[in-house]
């Protein structure tokens, strides 16, 4: 499913913010090393944070 399709179906939303430039660099490097998308890594991190605070959405 493409991003446009997912957005149209309401499954994904744009979320813009600013981040520390060193964190961005590290995420880019990690994504390249793991051959994953940066977005996938950020979503994984957010899910882990929600679990930590017992706000898991699953």
FENPENOR-V700798 format. One record per pair of residues at least 4 apart in sequence whose ideal C-beta (glycine too) atoms are under 6 Angstrom apart, sorted by sequence separation. I is the first residue (numbers start at 0). J is the second residue. D is the distance in Angstrom with one decimal. If there is no record, write none. Layout:
i & j & d
I & J & D
I & J & D
This chain:
i & j & d
0 & 4 & 4.9
18 & 22 & 5.1
35 & 39 & 5.0
0 & 5 & 5.4
5 & 10 & 4.7
6 & 11 & 5.5
18 & 23 & 5.3
30 & 35 & 5.3
35 & 40 & 5.9
49 & 54 & 4.4
50 & 55 & 4.7
5 & 11 & 4.4
49 & 55 & 5.4
30 & 37 & 4.5
30 & 40 & 5.6
26 & 37 & 5.4
26 & 40 & 5.9
